[in-house]
Amino acid sequence: MDEEDVYKVGTFLTWIIIFIGAWIYCIDTYGFLLGVGLGWLAAAISATVLCWFWPLYILGGIFFALKAFK
């Protein structure tokens, strides 16, 4: 597995996590009908944009974990 494959796998996993989280947020904020009916669109757009930054999320998590357990 080369670096490009690792990045694609991380992007895919991050996309799924962000999509589910954003869709749940839309359902909670706008109610069941609008949240389920149209929330998937906002969730997909958010996930598509934010999933490319997954290495920053990992680095941030490591940074805060090191600070917390210091």
VENJO-V298201 format. One record per residue. RES is the residue in three letters. OMEGA is omega in whole degrees, -180 to 180 (none if undefined). D_FIRST is the distance of its C-alpha to the first C-alpha in Angstrom with 1 decimal. Layout:
RES|OMEGA|D_FIRST / RES|OMEGA|D_FIRST
This chain:
MET|180|0.0 / ASP|-174|3.8 / GLU|-179|6.8 / GLU|178|8.1 / ASP|178|6.0 / VAL|180|6.9 / TYR|180|10.2 / LYS|178|10.8 / VAL|177|10.4 / GLY|178|12.7 / THR|-180|15.0 / PHE|-180|15.4 / LEU|178|16.3 / THR|179|18.5 / TRP|-179|20.2 / ILE|-178|21.2 / ILE|-179|22.6 / ILE|180|24.5 / PHE|-179|25.8 / ILE|179|27.2 / GLY|180|28.7 / ALA|180|30.2 / TRP|176|31.6 / ILE|177|33.2 / TYR|179|34.7 / CYS|178|36.2 / ILE|-180|37.7 / ASP|-176|39.2 / THR|-172|40.5 / TYR|179|41.8 / GLY|-173|42.7 / PHE|-174|41.5 / LEU|179|42.6 / LEU|-179|41.3 / GLY|179|38.3 / VAL|-175|37.0 / GLY|-177|38.4 / LEU|-178|37.2 / GLY|180|35.0 / TRP|-179|31.9 / LEU|177|32.3 / ALA|179|32.5 / ALA|-180|29.6 / ALA|179|27.4 / ILE|179|28.4 / SER|-178|27.9 / ALA|-179|24.5 / THR|180|23.4 / VAL|-172|24.7 / LEU|-176|23.7 / CYS|-178|20.1 / TRP|-179|18.9 / PHE|-175|20.2 / TRP|177|18.2 / PRO|177|17.1 / LEU|178|20.9 / TYR|179|21.6 / ILE|179|19.3 / LEU|177|21.1 / GLY|178|24.4 / GLY|177|23.9 / ILE|-180|23.2 / PHE|-178|26.2 / PHE|176|28.5 / ALA|178|27.5 / LEU|179|28.3 / LYS|-177|31.6 / ALA|-177|32.5 / PHE|-180|32.1 / LYS|none|33.6
